[in-house]
Amino acid sequence: MPFLRAAGALLAAILMAIALPAAAQELKIGLKSEPTSLDPQYQNIAVNNEIALHLFDALVARDDRQLPVPALAVSWKPVSDTVWEFKLRPDVKFQDGSPFTAEDVVFTYERAARVPNSPSPFTMLSRQITRLEIVDPLTLRITTAAPAPLLPLDLAGLPILSHIAAAGAAPEGKTTAELDRGEGLLGTGPFRFVAWKRGADLVLARNDAYWGPEPAWSRVTFRALPDAAARVAALQAGDVDLIEDPPVAELSKLRKDPKITLSDTASDWLLYIGLDASAEPSPGIPDTEGKNPLKDKRVRQALSLAIDRKAIVEKAMDGDGQPAGDFLPWPAFGTRKDAQPERFDPAAARQLLTEAGYPKGFSITLGAPDGRYVGDRQIAQAVAAAWSRIGVKTEVEASAPAAFTKNRDEFRYSAYLSGWASDPADTSIPLRALVATPNREKGIGGSNRGRYSNPEIDAKLEEALRTVDEKKREGLLQAASKLALSDYAVLPVAFELAVWAMHKGLTYPARPDQMTLAQFVKPAK
């Protein structure tokens, strides 16, 4: 009987090993770009941040719906309008065995401002902090210059370094060059550093002392494959097990491949149409006697009703999108579960144009980038055709992304197709950037190239930005976004999809932030 039990256990182990898609629990991931550094505070870009979250943890994490969840902090609460208290997770150790305490958090947040030559500094996340108070080793109070309701989400972007391992002679402690060599690169995360050289694979090993759920993989290798076709070829050849951002043109083929599975979700990338709600006359709208039709809500609504968003996603985006009816996909903070994409109703659109005094329509130029977003030129052409059918004769001016951005930012378009990604996924971000009345001193309306203005929306948004009570703030944001959408401040068209392709036998919960995190890749049950 002992022999039979042993034989049964051996057989089960063999079967489990066969079921794993990668030998010896090794996972190989094809990334679309290489990290510029392993220093988690050198450059605030997506690939660096996702690699950092393998080695380090932040106080707060974001789940696969972008909602805040405990990480190195087990709880947090505002104790006043400008003070937050964080209770830290006990019994957590860095990968060298030293204990995690509030001292490590203070070191990390102070270091963010000291890292020299950062192309995209992390001070954008920490600059609101004016004081860090260690109450006890596992309690930290953070004071901000003004009410900072987004502080917990902002801190999700600041992984914690060890004040012991990352100490050094330089003002910032260990330098970026030292961390890139693996010196002091010790976190509390699910993996530990093994090897990396620029242009070569990045190799990590499982942290067997990790405080959280044990990752399925004892070894993870990241390979930068910037060419999308090369990523797909590497996946199909078995050189990698999972790839991010497969090309849209290949998705239908990959879905039919019996050896491949896809995981996708609506991303935080919103494709929208901005409308000039200020200039009179408006550039690109001739023959209206100097009037700007877009200042009339009925005209903006007519243009929205004319757009068949479902058809645009299916045809112009080749299915790689989701029709948008809000600034972020549900359930991001401040979104409404009942928010739906605008209905397609060209007859109602023509009636609104007549009521607004344009029974014969008018002419307009629609600006768009060519190659910046999924199907951007094709989307613009579909919108132009839809507008032309209701009498608004539309010409598309599609240009290289840099030229388009310059023209848009110089207010040369009456209407334009653009995109916006919200980080963190909080409705205050797109409202503040795209809809709020432009005001440099207040730091709002910076990407409002239509110069739309609505004092009622501004009031609700500004109140939300100084409200730390979560339920009250969410209600204010929902009300502000509902007002903006019903007034057609901008016209949401679609969310791009975040897509991963992987071998059968693997699962990965698609994330709106488009981060690829090996700790959440698992063998299929």
N, C-alpha and C positions, 0 to 999 in steps of 0.2 A: 504493500500500500504506500509506504513512503516513496518508493521508486515511481509509482504511478502518479502520485501528487507532484513529484519533481518533474516528471516528464510532461505532465499537464501544464505546469507553470512555465516550462521551457517552450512548449508549443505556443502558449498564449503570448509569451514575450516575442517569439518569432513572428507571429501573426501581427502583433502590434507594430513591430519594426517594419514589416512589409506595408502596413497601412499608412505609415508616415510617408509623405511625399518627398522628403529630403532625408538622405542617409544620415544616421547617427545624430538625429535631431539638429542638423545644421540647416539654417534658412539663408537663402541667397536672394537679395533684393536688388532690383534694377531701378536706380533713381534717375530722374531727368536732369539732375545737375549735381556737381560735386560741392561739398561744403567749402567755404572759403577759410574756415578756421574751426578748431574744436573748442576754442575759448568761448564759453557760453555767453560772454558779454562783449564780443568783438563786433559782430555785425548782426543786426536784427533783420534777418531774412529767413524765409521758410525752411530751406534745407538745413541751415545751421541750427535753427530752433528745434527741428524734429530730431536731429542727431543728439542735441543736448538733452532732450527728454528721454533718451535711452540711458544716459549716464547719470543724470541728475533728476531731482524732483523739485518742484516749486511748492510753496505753501498751499496753493490752490491748483487743482487740475480742471480741465474741461473735458466732459464726457463726449461721446460720439454725436451728441445733439448740441454741443457747445455750451451746455449748462455747467455752472461751477460745482465741483465736488471736492471733498476733503482730500488732501494729499499730505504734506508735512504738517499742515495745520488740521486739527480735527474739527475745529469750529472757529467762527469769527462773528463779531457783532460790533455795531457802532455803539460806543458808550457816550458819544456826543456827536454833534454835526461834523466835527473835524477830528475825532479820535476813534480809531478802530482798535479792538483788542483781539488778538489771535492766540488761541490755545494750541500749543504745539504737540505733535504726536510723541508719546513717550517711547523709550526703548528702541529708538532708531539709531543705527550706526552707519558711519561712512564705510567705504570699502576697505579702509585700513584698520577698522575696528574702533575708531574714536567715536564718541557719542555725538549725536546731533543735538544742538541747543540753540537758544535764541542768539547766542554770540555769533553763530555761523550766518544767521539771517542778517544781522547788523553788518557784518563784514561784507557780505554779498551786495547789499543795497548801497553801501558806501563805495564799494569798488566800481560800481557801474559808471560813476562819474569820473573815475580815474583812469579808465582804459584809454590810452592815447590812440590817435589816428583812426578812430572808428568811423567807417563809411556810413553807418546807420546806427547811432548810439542808442543804448537802452535807457538813457535818461528820459526819453519820452514816456517811459513807464514809471520812473521813480522820481521825476522832478517835482511832483506835487507833495512829496514827503518833506516835512520840515524838522521832524524829530523822531528818533527811534528810542524807545524806553524799554529796557529789560526789567520787567517786574520780578520775574524769577526765571530759572533756566528754561522753563517751558511756557512762559507767558510773555508776549511782546505787545506793546502798545505803539501804534503808529499815528503820529499827528500830521495832518495835511494843512496846507495853507488856506484851503477853502473846502467846503463839503465835496467829498470825492466818492460818489456812489459806485463808481466803476473800479475802485481800488482793488477789491478781491480778484476781479477778472484781469486787471492789469498785472497783478502780482503772479498770475498764472504764467506770464511770459518771463519771469525772472527766476530761473533755477538756482538752487542754493549750493554754493561751494563750501568746502571745509575751510574754516579760518586757520586751521593748523596746516593742512596739506597745501593750500594755495597761498600761504604766506611767502613773502620774499622781500628782497632788498628794494625793489622798485616801488613807487608809490601805490601801484595797484596790486602789489604782492607778486605772485607768479606772473610773468609776462605772457602775452599771447604766443610768442614763439616757444616758450617753455611748455605751455599747455599743449600746443600743437605736437610737441614731441612726447606728450604723455606725462610730463613731469607735473605732479600735483593735480592731475586730472582724475580726482577721486570724488565721487558723489555718493548719493544714497539710492541711486536709480536701479532699475532691474538688470542692467548690464554693466560690465566693466570694460575698460579699454584694453585692447591687445596690440593692435598695430595700425598705422596709417602713414602713407606718404602721398603727397600730391600726385595725382594722375594714376594712383594705384587704389586697390581695394581698401576699405575701412573694415577692420575686423573687431568684433566685440565678443565677449564671453558672458555667459549667465552669471549674475551675482547671486550666489547660493545663500547669501545672508540677507537677501532683500526682504524688507518688511511687508511688502504687498504680495499679491498672488504670484506664484512662481511662473515665469515665462515657460513656454513649451520648448524653447530652443536653447541648447547648450552653447551654441555658437551662431552668430549672425554676421554675414558678410554683405556689405553695401558696395555696389558697383555703379559708378556713374556712367550712364549711357544717354548722353544728350540727344542723340538722334533717335526720334520716335520709332522709326522703322527698325533700327538696330535693337531697341528694347524689345519689340515684339519678336524679332528673330531670335534673340537670346532666350526669351521665354519658351518659344516653340522648340528650340534646340535643347532645352533642359539646362542651359548654362545658369539661369536664374529661376527661382521658384515663383516670384511675384514681381510685377512691375507697376509703377504708378503712371497715370496719365497716358494710357495707350491712345494712338491717334484716332480721331473720329472716323476716318475712312476705313479703319480696320475693325471697328466694333462689331459690325454685322457678321464679319467672318469669324471673329473670335467667339461670338455667341453661338455659332454653329459648330465650333471645334469641340469634339467630345472630350478632349483632354484639358480643356480650359474652362474656367468659370470666371464670371465678372461680378464685381460688387460696386454698386453706384448709389449715389444720393444727390439731391439738389445741393449745390455748393453755396457758399456765401457770395459768389460772384453774381451780381445782378446786372443784366443788360437792360438798359432803359433808354428812353428818348427824352432828351432835354428840349425845352421850348423857350424861345425868347419871349419873356413876359414883361419886358421893360422898354426896349428901344422903339422909337417911333419917328421915322419909318424903320422897319426892321430889315437888316441885310438879307438878301435872298428872297424877298417878297416884293416883286415889282407890281405896278399897276393897281395899287389899292389906295391911291390918292394920299399917300403918306401915312395911312393908318396901319396899325399892326393888328391883324385879326387875332393873333395868338393871345392878346390881352383879354379877350372875351372867353370866359369859362366854357361857353357853349361850343366854341370852335375847338378848344382843347379836348373837350369831351367827344366831339364828333371824330376827331383824329384818332382818339383811343378806341371808340366803337368800331372804327373801320378796320382795325387790325385783328386778323385771325391768328391769335397766339398759338393755338394748337397746331395749325398748319405750318406756322413758322418753325416750331420745334421739330415737327416731323420731316419737313422738307429742307428748309434752309439750314437747320442745325443737324440734320440727319439723325434725329432722335436723341442727340446728346444735350438735352436740356429739359426744363420743366416750365410750363407757363407760370408767370409770376403775377400775383395779386397783392403783394406786399413788398416791403423793402428787404425782408429776410424770410427764408423759409421757416414755417412753423416747426418746432416750438421755441425758436430763438426768443430771447427776452424782449418783451414789448410788442411781439407779433400777436395777431388775433387768429384764433383757430377758425373763425368763420370768414376770414378774408379770402376772397375768390378772385381769379383773374377776370378782367373786364370781359363782358359778353361780346360776341361778334355780331354786330347789328348794323350793316351798312345803310339800311333804309332809315333807321333812327338817326344815323349820322348825317344823311342828306337833309333830313327834316331840321336838325339842329343848325346846320349851315344856313338854311333858308331863314330860320328864325333870327339868326345873328346878322342877317343882311347880306349873305353871300350865296344867293340861290344858284349862281353860276360858278361858285367856287373861286379860287384864286391860284396863283402859281407860287411854288416854294422850292428851295433847294435843301436837300437833306444831306448833311455832312456825315461821314462815317470813316472809321479806320479800315484799312485793308490788310488783315493778317494779325490783328491784335487779339480778337476774341473768336470764339467758335462761330464760323459762318458769318462773320460780321458784314462783309460785302453782300452776301446773299440775303441776309436779314434786311439790310437797308433797301435792297432792290424789291423785296417782297412788300415792305412797308410802302415804298414809293408806288408800287402798282396798286395797292389797296387804297391809298389816298387818291390816286388819280381816278379810280373807279367812282369815287363819291364827288368828283369835280375839282379836287385840289391837285392840280397838275404838278407832279413832283419829279424833280431831277436829282439824281444821286451824285454827290461829289465824294468819291472814295479815294483816299490817299494813304500813303505810308503812315504808320502810327505816329511817328515823330511830327510829321507835317500836319496831320489831323489835330494832334494835341495842341500844337502852336496856334492853329487857326481857331480852335474851340476856346482856348484860354484868352485869345484876343477878341472874342465875341464876334467872330466873322460869320457865324451860322445863325439862321433863324430856328433851325431844328437840327439836332444831331443825335446819332446813336453812340452811346458810350457805355462804360461798365464801371462798377464800384464793388469793391470787396470790403466787408466790415470786419475789423479785428479790434476788439473782441466782437462777437456776434450779439450786439445789443442795438436795438432800434435807434437809440440816441445817436449812434455814429453816423448812419446815412442821413438822418434828419438834420443833424448839425452841419453836415458837409453839403448836402444836395438841396435842401429845402429852406433852411433858415435864411433870413435876410442877411446878405453879406455884411459882415462887420469885423474888420481886422482886429480892432481892440479887444473884442469879445472872443475872437478866435472861432467864429461861426460863419457858415456860408462860403467857405473857401473854395468849394467845387460847384457852387451854384452858378453855372455859366449862363443860365437863363434869367438870372437876377430876379427870380420870383420872390415875392414878399407877401407875408400874411401875418399881421401882428398877433392874431389869436393863436396861431401855431407857435410863433416865437415865444409867447408868454408861457404856454404849456411846456415847451421844450426847456426853456430856461429854468422853470420851476423844477422840472424833472432832474436837470443837471445839478441842482443843489439839494435834492431830496435823497436822503440815505435810507429812509423807510422803503423797503423793497416793494411791498404791495402798492403803496401810494405812487411810487415812481413808475411802476409798470402800468398802472391805470392812466397816468399822465401821458406816457409814451404811446399807449394804444390810442388814446384820444387824439393826440397830435398827428399820428400817422394816418388815422382815419380821416381827419380833416384834410391832410395833404393829398391823400389819394382821391377823395371826393371832389377836391378842387382842381385835380389834374395838374398838380405842381410839376410833376414829371410823370412819364408814362412807363410803368414797369412792363417789360416785354417777357423776359425769361430768365431763369437761373441756369447757369451752366451746370452740367453734372460733374461731380467728382467721381472718377472711375479708376478702379484697380482691376488688373487681370492677373490670374494666378492659376497654378495647376489644380486640377480636380483633387480633392482631398484636403484643400486648405479653405479656411474661412477668414474673412476680415470685415469687421463692421465699418462700412463706408462713413467717412467723416466730412461734414461740410467745410471744415478748415483745410481739407486736402492734405493733411499730414499723414505720413506713412510711419506707423509705430509698430515695431516688430513684437512688442510685448502683447499686442492684441491680435496677432496672427496666430491661428490655432489649427491643429489638424481637425478635419471634419469628423464628427462623431458618426 
